Amino acid sequence: MLILAATPIGNLGDATGRLRTALEDATIVAAEDTRTTQRLLQALGIENRPRLIALHDHNEKQRAAELVALAATEDVLLLSDAGMPTVSDPGYAVVAAAVEQGVDVTALPGPSAVITALALAGLPTDRFTFEGFAPRKAGERRTIFGALASEARTMVFFEAPSRLADTLVAMGEAFGGDRRAAVCRELTKLHEEVVRGPLGELADWAAQGARGEIVVVVEGASVRAVSEDDAVAQVQALVASGIRLKDAAGEVSRETGLPSRDLYRAAVAAKKPLSP
């Protein structure tokens, strides 16, 4: 089978017993960076030296079929450099190919920067969305953040230190400078730091420079109190502008908190002529 294994995001003490056992028994390991995996084996005191196959963003599609063919007859352990494979890391194409070929896939859960940051941010955790890395280009960032401005769920982003300040400024412009957020830096490591505050203040803080692996957690938009009739009218207006009814109902649902299914049904019913 194909085995996805979460590796420590910083502190080696977070390596699970199941991960250690899997590394001790593995004969084939697909690794984002084979050098990082070799260092992990040494740091954990594991003497096993499995066959290492490089699996990264540039070769994953080409390597997927090969790894799935191997996993059909023996266990293949898949690792990223830190955290769970497939989450802003290689692995998705291999999992998709394995599922398509009927090869079993399992996971050894463990450290996650997304969940750790969400838990530490002090923002609502009941509903959240992971948005990965923000686009590098300023125009694309504005477009993405503009589309997320009405997102009611807590949002989690990864970001590079060199782009953090610009990203926080763009977030403040799209979401409002008073929107609550948290910058989580170097999680589980010696210099772990969580800085909380409004986006405007965080942008000023980040302008002084920040280092390390960074996760940004942003509060969702406040849900506006809107009657169902007004919400249905918004759905109809979006449909009239060319948006599909299902998408329009989903967008208004996110803005108002009203169930998307109810808005969809009400919009459909509103289009039906009344019986004589």
Rosetta silent file (secondary structure, phi, psi, omega in degrees, C-alpha in Angstrom):
SEQUENCE: MLILAATPIGNLGDATGRLRTALEDATIVAAEDTRTTQRLLQALGIENRPRLIALHDHNEKQRAAELVALAATEDVLLLSDAGMPTVSDPGYAVVAAAVEQGVDVTALPGPSAVITALALAGLPTDRFTFEGFAPRKAGERRTIFGALASEARTMVFFEAPSRLADTLVAMGEAFGGDRRAAVCRELTKLHEEVVRGPLGELADWAAQGARGEIVVVVEGASVRAVSEDDAVAQVQALVASGIRLKDAAGEVSRETGLPSRDLYRAAVAAKKPLSP
SCORE:     score description
SCORE:     0.000 S_00000001
   1 L     0.000  169.428  174.359    0.000    0.000    0.000 S_00000001
   2 E   -96.324  128.143 -176.364    0.893    3.669   -0.130 S_00000001
   3 E  -118.551  115.058  175.397    1.565    5.103    3.338 S_00000001
   4 E   -88.868  126.031 -175.752    1.475    8.873    3.901 S_00000001
   5 E  -124.589  125.971  176.801    3.483    9.764    7.003 S_00000001
   6 L   -78.143  133.417  178.707    3.523   13.091    8.825 S_00000001
   7 E  -111.044  160.444 -178.932    6.992   14.205    9.916 S_00000001
   8 L   -55.146  142.285  176.818    7.935   16.774   12.598 S_00000001
   9 L   -91.451   -1.221  178.547    7.457   20.420   11.596 S_00000001
  10 L  -176.974  -65.206 -176.404   10.297   21.455   13.887 S_00000001
  11 L   -81.620  119.584 -179.220   10.681   19.587   17.156 S_00000001
  12 H   -62.800  -21.256  177.999   11.993   16.040   16.617 S_00000001
  13 H   -65.221  -13.909  179.613   10.223   14.993   19.798 S_00000001
  14 H   -84.465   -1.747  175.686    6.971   15.161   17.834 S_00000001
  15 L   -64.789  124.241 -176.466    7.941   12.127   15.753 S_00000001
  16 L   -77.761  162.206  175.956    5.300    9.515   16.541 S_00000001
  17 H   -62.392  -35.683  179.308    5.991    5.927   17.453 S_00000001
  18 H   -66.843  -37.487  177.177    4.210    4.832   14.281 S_00000001
  19 H   -64.228  -45.667  179.955    6.486    7.036   12.164 S_00000001
  20 H   -59.443  -44.192  179.399    9.592    5.576   13.828 S_00000001
  21 H   -63.428  -42.518 -179.698    8.364    2.031   13.236 S_00000001
  22 H   -63.212  -39.932  179.024    7.518    2.785    9.614 S_00000001
  23 H   -69.072  -34.355  178.912   10.972    4.255    9.002 S_00000001
  24 H   -69.462  -31.326 -175.618   12.640    1.263   10.635 S_00000001
  25 H   -96.966  -14.540 -171.227   10.687   -1.186    8.461 S_00000001
  26 L   -65.247  140.895  171.413   10.532    0.723    5.167 S_00000001
  27 L  -106.046  -26.185  178.060   12.184   -0.635    2.054 S_00000001
  28 E  -133.494  128.262  177.051   11.052    2.225   -0.234 S_00000001
  29 E  -127.458  122.342  171.943   10.595    5.843    0.781 S_00000001
  30 E   -92.194  120.726 -171.199    9.383    8.561   -1.583 S_00000001
  31 E  -128.116  140.478  178.075   10.746   11.804   -0.144 S_00000001
  32 L   -58.873  -43.370  175.065   10.348   15.466   -1.024 S_00000001
  33 L  -137.967  112.226 -175.282   14.067   15.931   -0.384 S_00000001
  34 H   -62.162  -30.072  178.867   16.108   12.759    0.093 S_00000001
  35 H   -67.021  -39.982  177.834   18.796   14.683    1.986 S_00000001
  36 H   -63.508  -40.772  179.229   16.231   15.882    4.521 S_00000001
  37 H   -66.167  -38.968  176.803   14.974   12.318    4.962 S_00000001
  38 H   -61.951  -40.837  178.284   18.520   11.039    5.473 S_00000001
  39 H   -66.295  -36.412  178.560   19.046   13.650    8.180 S_00000001
  40 H   -64.476  -43.959  178.025   15.741   12.650    9.791 S_00000001
  41 H   -58.728  -44.171 -179.890   16.785    8.987    9.907 S_00000001
  42 H   -66.069  -43.792 -177.370   20.071    9.925   11.515 S_00000001
  43 H   -64.822  -32.480  179.976   18.482   12.326   14.008 S_00000001
  44 L   -87.564   -0.519  178.696   15.973    9.683   15.117 S_00000001
  45 L    70.321   29.810 -179.369   18.711    7.089   15.462 S_00000001
  46 L   -94.044  122.697 -175.406   17.193    4.798   12.842 S_00000001
  47 L   -85.072  -19.515  179.333   19.741    2.491   11.252 S_00000001
  48 L   -58.640  138.210  177.545   17.535    1.293    8.397 S_00000001
  49 L  -125.346   84.688 -178.113   18.593    2.686    5.029 S_00000001
  50 L   -73.020  167.105  171.917   15.669    2.232    2.624 S_00000001
  51 E   -68.655  126.280 -178.719   15.712    3.003   -1.071 S_00000001
  52 E  -105.007  128.688  178.257   14.999    6.730   -1.389 S_00000001
  53 E  -118.149  122.375 -179.076   13.083    8.083   -4.382 S_00000001
  54 E   -69.659  130.186  177.861   12.917   11.855   -4.852 S_00000001
  55 L  -135.791  106.455 -177.464    9.346   13.144   -5.174 S_00000001
  56 L  -137.468 -178.056 -174.040    8.944   16.891   -5.545 S_00000001
  57 L   -57.930  -30.696 -173.288    6.852   19.484   -7.361 S_00000001
  58 L   -84.939  -16.566 -177.167    8.845   19.166  -10.578 S_00000001
  59 L  -128.512    4.295 -172.659    8.643   15.393  -11.024 S_00000001
  60 H   -60.234  -44.120 -178.251    5.562   14.230   -9.112 S_00000001
  61 H   -63.290  -37.198 -179.931    3.332   13.710  -12.154 S_00000001
  62 H   -73.734  -33.207 -176.317    6.042   11.683  -13.891 S_00000001
  63 H   -85.798  -16.028 -172.955    6.859    9.635  -10.776 S_00000001
  64 H   -56.981  -48.769 -177.332    3.265    8.921   -9.717 S_00000001
  65 H   -62.049  -41.633  179.371    2.747    5.887  -11.968 S_00000001
  66 H   -61.547  -44.303 -178.195    6.084    4.356  -10.921 S_00000001
  67 H   -69.208  -37.719  178.388    5.344    4.751   -7.215 S_00000001
  68 H   -66.672  -39.354  177.235    1.821    3.376   -7.535 S_00000001
  69 H   -61.333  -39.252  177.160    3.145    0.341   -9.424 S_00000001
  70 H   -67.720  -41.104 -177.479    5.581   -0.274   -6.555 S_00000001
  71 H   -69.580  -15.913  178.270    2.860    0.237   -3.942 S_00000001
  72 L   -71.134  -21.810 -176.033    0.716   -2.393   -5.669 S_00000001
  73 L  -120.817  -15.409  178.597    3.145   -5.123   -4.550 S_00000001
  74 L  -153.699  167.186 -179.549    4.911   -3.661   -1.482 S_00000001
  75 L   -74.169  135.450  174.681    4.616   -0.826    0.995 S_00000001
  76 E  -121.384  121.103  179.523    5.799    2.592   -0.160 S_00000001
  77 E   -92.984  127.064 -177.480    6.284    5.248    2.525 S_00000001
  78 E  -114.475  123.839 -177.846    5.703    8.813    1.303 S_00000001
  79 E  -124.420  147.259  164.227    7.181   11.758    3.238 S_00000001
  80 L  -105.050  177.170 -177.358    7.362   15.494    2.797 S_00000001
  81 L   -65.182  -33.278 -178.884   10.059   17.585    4.455 S_00000001
  82 L  -157.930  138.741  178.649    7.709   18.565    7.293 S_00000001
  83 E    81.093 -162.588 -176.102    4.109   17.854    8.199 S_00000001
  84 L   -86.974  128.268  174.451    1.615   15.760    6.245 S_00000001
  85 L   -54.796  153.160  179.775    2.306   15.033    2.554 S_00000001
  86 L    84.560  -18.965 -178.317   -0.192   16.513    0.047 S_00000001
  87 L   -93.504   93.442 -172.466   -0.845   19.635    2.207 S_00000001
  88 L    56.157   27.574  178.517    0.996   22.299    0.187 S_00000001
  89 L  -143.792  163.964  178.746    3.549   19.545   -0.378 S_00000001
  90 L   -59.580  156.240  175.643    3.988   16.736   -2.929 S_00000001
  91 L   137.640  -31.200 -175.608    1.796   13.657   -2.725 S_00000001
  92 H   -58.988  -46.295 -176.961   -1.610   14.497   -4.171 S_00000001
  93 H   -62.639  -34.951  179.194   -0.867   13.193   -7.672 S_00000001
  94 H   -70.499  -43.701  178.017    0.410    9.913   -6.227 S_00000001
  95 H   -61.055  -45.358 -179.267   -2.637    9.472   -3.992 S_00000001
  96 H   -60.746  -42.032  179.364   -4.984   10.235   -6.890 S_00000001
  97 H   -66.950  -38.271  179.278   -3.199    7.695   -9.107 S_00000001
  98 H   -65.076  -42.713  178.552   -3.284    5.077   -6.345 S_00000001
  99 H   -61.976  -43.643 -179.920   -7.006    5.559   -5.827 S_00000001
 100 H   -62.495  -35.225 -178.007   -7.596    5.285   -9.571 S_00000001
 101 H   -89.499   -0.102  179.425   -5.583    2.043   -9.724 S_00000001
 102 L    75.479   21.628  177.547   -7.255    0.545   -6.662 S_00000001
 103 L   -87.570  132.823 -178.211   -4.068    0.579   -4.570 S_00000001
 104 L   -62.957  142.022  177.084   -4.681    0.947   -0.834 S_00000001
 105 E  -129.670  133.226  174.942   -3.707    4.268    0.766 S_00000001
 106 E  -136.573  173.405 -178.017   -3.358    4.931    4.476 S_00000001
 107 E  -137.626  145.717  171.308   -1.867    7.670    6.643 S_00000001
 108 E  -105.442   97.946 -174.504    0.205    7.933    9.795 S_00000001
 109 L   -66.211  159.496 -178.584   -1.129   11.170   11.308 S_00000001
 110 L  -178.491 -148.292 -174.831    1.110   13.561   13.142 S_00000001
 111 L   -57.298  143.146  177.432    2.302   17.176   13.252 S_00000001
 112 L  -144.034  121.041  178.340    0.467   19.768   11.152 S_00000001
 113 H   -64.441  -34.646 -179.006    1.403   23.439   10.873 S_00000001
 114 H   -62.665  -53.993 -176.463   -2.161   24.256    9.786 S_00000001
 115 H   -68.440  -38.117  179.170   -3.870   22.721   12.815 S_00000001
 116 H   -62.182  -46.897  179.282   -1.185   23.898   15.256 S_00000001
 117 H   -64.405  -41.822  179.541   -1.464   27.507   14.096 S_00000001
 118 H   -59.722  -42.390 -179.089   -5.255   27.373   14.110 S_00000001
 119 H   -66.883  -33.240 -175.639   -5.250   26.123   17.693 S_00000001
 120 H   -87.378  -17.042 -170.047   -2.820   28.833   18.852 S_00000001
 121 H   -68.066  -27.131 -176.324   -4.313   31.814   17.002 S_00000001
 122 L    79.014   22.405  178.629   -7.128   32.499   19.442 S_00000001
 123 L  -115.831  163.777 -176.911   -9.647   32.753   16.599 S_00000001
 124 L   -53.953  136.817 -177.395  -12.751   30.607   15.953 S_00000001
 125 L  -115.616   -1.829 -174.460  -11.857   26.997   15.149 S_00000001
 126 L   -70.584  -29.611  176.442  -15.292   25.475   14.512 S_00000001
 127 L  -141.478  128.839  179.651  -15.138   26.240   10.771 S_00000001
 128 E  -149.016  163.183  177.790  -11.994   27.111    8.819 S_00000001
 129 E  -131.916  135.739  177.853  -10.514   27.058    5.334 S_00000001
 130 E   -98.077  122.067 -174.462   -6.902   26.394    4.353 S_00000001
 131 E  -107.878    2.879  177.769   -5.801   28.637    1.474 S_00000001
 132 E    66.146 -150.287  179.269   -2.150   27.592    1.117 S_00000001
 133 E   -82.000  137.888  173.300    0.393   30.157   -0.088 S_00000001
 134 L   -69.299  151.229  178.505   -0.833   33.537   -1.280 S_00000001
 135 L   -58.301  149.930  179.634    0.104   34.400   -4.894 S_00000001
 136 L   -72.540  -37.283 -174.978    3.501   36.022   -5.374 S_00000001
 137 L   -81.661  139.715 -174.704    2.280   38.787   -7.695 S_00000001
 138 H   -59.422  -43.073 -178.598    0.546   41.801   -6.137 S_00000001
 139 H   -63.539  -40.841  179.190   -2.318   41.842   -8.646 S_00000001
 140 H   -68.571  -36.034  176.353   -3.091   38.165   -8.125 S_00000001
 141 H   -61.485  -45.289 -179.826   -2.967   38.628   -4.348 S_00000001
 142 H   -60.477  -40.364 -179.714   -5.525   41.442   -4.562 S_00000001
 143 H   -64.339  -47.334 -179.314   -7.811   39.269   -6.675 S_00000001
 144 H   -63.374  -47.793 -178.201   -7.602   36.286   -4.317 S_00000001
 145 H   -67.860  -33.898  176.319   -8.069   38.336   -1.156 S_00000001
 146 H   -61.356  -40.770  179.315  -10.912   40.293   -2.752 S_00000001
 147 H   -67.977  -24.828 -178.418  -12.710   37.016   -3.456 S_00000001
 148 L   -95.788    0.985 -173.480  -12.182   35.973    0.187 S_00000001
 149 L   -59.133  -32.927 -178.765  -13.300   39.261    1.730 S_00000001
 150 L   -98.481    5.691  179.324  -16.739   37.879    2.633 S_00000001
 151 L   -63.124  121.078 -175.291  -15.481   34.430    3.706 S_00000001
 152 L   -84.388  -17.754 -179.329  -17.034   33.788    7.121 S_00000001
 153 L   -81.978  153.639  171.948  -14.733   30.932    8.113 S_00000001
 154 E   -60.828  136.618 -176.030  -11.351   31.428    9.772 S_00000001
 155 E  -111.712  138.418 -179.763   -8.689   31.402    7.043 S_00000001
 156 E  -121.121  129.240 -179.143   -5.235   29.802    7.273 S_00000001
 157 E  -127.601  150.230  164.366   -2.388   30.736    4.919 S_00000001
 158 E   -96.389  151.594  176.205    1.266   29.803    4.519 S_00000001
 159 E  -154.608  149.784  176.434    3.686   32.615    3.673 S_00000001
 160 L   -84.285  145.873 -178.999    7.381   33.210    3.088 S_00000001
 161 H   -55.640  -38.510 -176.552    9.139   35.681    5.414 S_00000001
 162 H   -67.412  -20.574 -178.350   10.207   37.892    2.508 S_00000001
 163 H  -109.451   -0.444 -173.206    6.586   38.384    1.400 S_00000001
 164 H   -58.714  -49.564 -176.292    4.885   38.506    4.799 S_00000001
 165 H   -60.655  -46.667  179.644    4.683   42.286    5.143 S_00000001
 166 H   -62.478  -38.767  179.874    3.284   42.800    1.631 S_00000001
 167 H   -65.934  -42.882  179.637    0.762   40.021    2.147 S_00000001
 168 H   -65.445  -36.356  175.896   -0.477   41.474    5.436 S_00000001
 169 H   -63.213  -46.037  179.903   -0.860   44.910    3.814 S_00000001
 170 H   -63.870  -38.207  176.430   -2.878   43.348    0.966 S_00000001
 171 H   -63.202  -42.737  179.341   -5.006   41.440    3.469 S_00000001
 172 H   -62.035  -38.024  178.547   -5.688   44.649    5.377 S_00000001
 173 H   -67.360  -37.106 -177.227   -6.788   46.385    2.190 S_00000001
 174 H   -84.192  -40.020 -174.028   -9.140   43.549    1.253 S_00000001
 175 H   -99.369  -17.044 -173.548  -10.434   42.497    4.679 S_00000001
 176 L   103.782  134.131 -175.934  -10.060   45.723    6.630 S_00000001
 177 L   -65.409  -17.041 -179.245   -7.147   46.764    8.810 S_00000001
 178 L   -94.092    0.932  178.346   -9.090   45.977   11.982 S_00000001
 179 L   -65.555  131.032 -177.300   -9.727   42.318   11.059 S_00000001
 180 E   -71.556  145.178  179.826   -8.174   40.094   13.733 S_00000001
 181 E  -156.599  172.779  176.336   -5.322   37.799   12.731 S_00000001
 182 E  -144.444  136.366  173.022   -2.306   35.924   14.070 S_00000001
 183 E  -105.172  118.095 -177.712    1.154   35.354   12.631 S_00000001
 184 E  -107.899  119.838 -170.863    2.545   32.036   13.855 S_00000001
 185 E  -122.183  136.189  174.568    6.292   31.690   13.377 S_00000001
 186 L    55.296   47.667 -176.694    8.682   28.742   13.853 S_00000001
 187 L   -59.415  135.725 -179.811    6.004   26.496   15.347 S_00000001
 188 L    69.809   -0.005 -178.905    7.299   23.802   17.764 S_00000001
 189 L   -96.027  176.602 -175.784   10.843   25.164   17.416 S_00000001
 190 L   -58.507  -40.160 -175.778   13.046   26.936   19.967 S_00000001
 191 L  -102.967   34.930  177.785   12.056   30.424   18.806 S_00000001
 192 L   -55.064  138.408 -178.603    8.319   29.765   18.377 S_00000001
 193 E  -148.690  135.793  173.915    6.352   33.008   18.333 S_00000001
 194 E  -124.655  116.879 -179.622    2.673   33.875   17.890 S_00000001
 195 E  -109.872  120.182 -176.144    1.878   37.547   17.279 S_00000001
 196 E  -113.728  147.666  177.666   -1.824   38.428   17.460 S_00000001
 197 E   160.113 -179.047  175.934   -3.616   41.638   16.563 S_00000001
 198 E   -64.581  151.924 -178.608   -5.451   43.577   13.846 S_00000001
 199 H   -56.986  -37.751 -179.941   -4.074   43.148   10.323 S_00000001
 200 H   -60.902  -43.962  179.708   -2.983   46.793   10.211 S_00000001
 201 H   -69.221  -38.539  179.747   -0.825   46.407   13.326 S_00000001
 202 H   -65.769  -35.054  177.658    0.577   43.087   12.162 S_00000001
 203 H   -64.036  -41.185  177.588    1.597   44.650    8.837 S_00000001
 204 H   -64.469  -40.796  178.500    3.549   47.342   10.705 S_00000001
 205 H   -63.380  -44.907 -176.976    5.189   44.676   12.866 S_00000001
 206 H   -68.368  -24.288  179.977    6.131   42.536    9.869 S_00000001
 207 L   -63.024  -19.686  178.808    7.667   45.515    8.071 S_00000001
 208 L   -81.839   -8.197  178.272   10.533   45.292   10.566 S_00000001
 209 L   107.356  138.234  176.904   11.358   41.804    9.275 S_00000001
 210 L  -141.574  149.458 -178.050   10.404   38.275   10.243 S_00000001
 211 L  -123.645  164.872  171.520   12.210   34.959    9.877 S_00000001
 212 L    91.212 -174.025  177.216   11.393   31.281    9.771 S_00000001
 213 L   -78.070  131.791 -170.763    8.424   29.184    8.687 S_00000001
 214 E  -127.949  136.338  172.072    5.258   31.268    8.884 S_00000001
 215 E  -123.817  132.564  178.274    1.528   30.545    9.096 S_00000001
 216 E  -111.316  127.932  178.281   -1.006   33.382    9.012 S_00000001
 217 E  -115.728  128.039 -174.455   -4.462   32.854   10.529 S_00000001
 218 E  -124.078  134.764  177.339   -7.163   35.430    9.738 S_00000001
 219 L   -61.712  143.551  176.873  -10.582   35.883   11.308 S_00000001
 220 L   -74.238  165.170  179.636  -13.543   35.300    9.006 S_00000001
 221 L   -70.497  148.857  175.855  -15.906   38.069    7.967 S_00000001
 222 L   -68.012  135.499  179.118  -18.850   38.914   10.212 S_00000001
 223 L   -76.558  126.183 -179.507  -22.063   37.364    8.947 S_00000001
 224 L   -80.936  139.097  176.956  -24.548   40.059    7.959 S_00000001
 225 L   -77.670  112.026 -177.495  -28.130   39.774    9.205 S_00000001
 226 L  -135.789  138.238  176.934  -30.207   39.511    6.017 S_00000001
 227 L   -70.030  158.492  179.886  -33.747   38.260    5.492 S_00000001
 228 H   -62.958  -37.385  179.816  -34.248   35.249    3.248 S_00000001
 229 H   -61.732  -44.388  179.695  -36.173   37.357    0.735 S_00000001
 230 H   -66.676  -37.435  179.261  -33.311   39.829    0.462 S_00000001
 231 H   -65.508  -41.452  177.516  -30.806   36.986    0.219 S_00000001
 232 H   -62.815  -38.256  177.511  -32.776   35.346   -2.591 S_00000001
 233 H   -61.976  -37.780  176.859  -32.849   38.708   -4.363 S_00000001
 234 H   -64.970  -41.077  177.573  -29.037   38.797   -4.105 S_00000001
 235 H   -60.545  -45.982 -179.242  -28.856   35.314   -5.592 S_00000001
 236 H   -62.338  -38.314  179.357  -31.105   36.359   -8.469 S_00000001
 237 H   -65.464  -40.001  178.194  -28.979   39.447   -9.129 S_00000001
 238 H   -65.849  -40.853  177.624  -25.826   37.329   -9.294 S_00000001
 239 H   -62.022  -41.076  179.483  -27.507   34.887  -11.664 S_00000001
 240 H   -63.753  -25.588  179.842  -28.594   37.792  -13.857 S_00000001
 241 L   -84.296   -3.055  175.938  -24.945   38.884  -14.034 S_00000001
 242 L   112.113    1.520  179.731  -23.973   35.503  -15.471 S_00000001
 243 L   -85.251  140.845  178.190  -23.080   33.441  -12.387 S_00000001
 244 L   -61.135  146.112 -177.050  -24.443   29.890  -12.134 S_00000001
 245 H   -57.077  -44.524 -179.490  -27.330   29.527   -9.687 S_00000001
 246 H   -60.674  -43.480  179.977  -25.478   26.998   -7.535 S_00000001
 247 H   -67.799  -39.266  179.583  -22.421   29.256   -7.288 S_00000001
 248 H   -63.846  -42.996  178.385  -24.562   32.314   -6.599 S_00000001
 249 H   -62.983  -39.604  178.529  -26.396   30.530   -3.778 S_00000001
 250 H   -65.178  -41.598 -179.405  -23.077   29.446   -2.277 S_00000001
 251 H   -64.552  -45.493 -179.938  -21.628   32.959   -2.401 S_00000001
 252 H   -67.992  -33.611  176.918  -24.670   34.541   -0.742 S_00000001
 253 H   -60.982  -43.469  179.577  -24.718   31.721    1.827 S_00000001
 254 H   -64.368  -33.554 -177.669  -21.145   32.553    2.844 S_00000001
 255 H   -78.011  -32.891 -171.823  -22.044   36.225    3.196 S_00000001
 256 H  -109.077  -18.803 -176.251  -25.282   35.768    5.145 S_00000001
 257 L    83.785   -3.401  177.480  -24.966   32.464    6.949 S_00000001
 258 L   -76.238  145.785 -177.252  -28.221   31.222    5.417 S_00000001
 259 L   -60.440  132.074 -179.346  -28.125   27.624    4.102 S_00000001
 260 H   -60.147  -39.910 -178.680  -27.045   27.436    0.472 S_00000001
 261 H   -61.763  -42.000 -179.762  -29.574   24.674   -0.253 S_00000001
 262 H   -65.433  -40.366  179.490  -32.484   26.814    1.020 S_00000001
 263 H   -65.602  -40.366  179.058  -31.387   29.796   -1.073 S_00000001
 264 H   -61.496  -49.208 -178.474  -31.055   27.594   -4.159 S_00000001
 265 H   -63.626  -40.601 -179.913  -34.522   26.112   -3.713 S_00000001
 266 H   -65.808  -37.922  179.200  -36.104   29.496   -3.031 S_00000001
 267 H   -67.778  -38.877  177.052  -34.482   30.998   -6.149 S_00000001
 268 H   -63.774  -44.039 -179.694  -35.735   28.071   -8.259 S_00000001
 269 H   -64.187  -34.404 -178.564  -39.251   28.419   -6.819 S_00000001
 270 H   -67.430  -23.968 -179.870  -39.232   32.151   -7.518 S_00000001
 271 H   -82.615  -17.394 -177.585  -38.665   31.461  -11.210 S_00000001
 272 L   -78.332  135.137  178.440  -41.694   29.158  -11.516 S_00000001
 273 L   -68.207  146.940  178.357  -44.927   30.812  -12.734 S_00000001
 274 L   -71.529  143.341  178.914  -47.844   30.795  -10.307 S_00000001
 275 L   -70.364  141.604  179.466  -50.682   28.327  -11.081 S_00000001
 276 L   -67.695    0.000    0.000  -53.901   29.970  -12.346 S_00000001
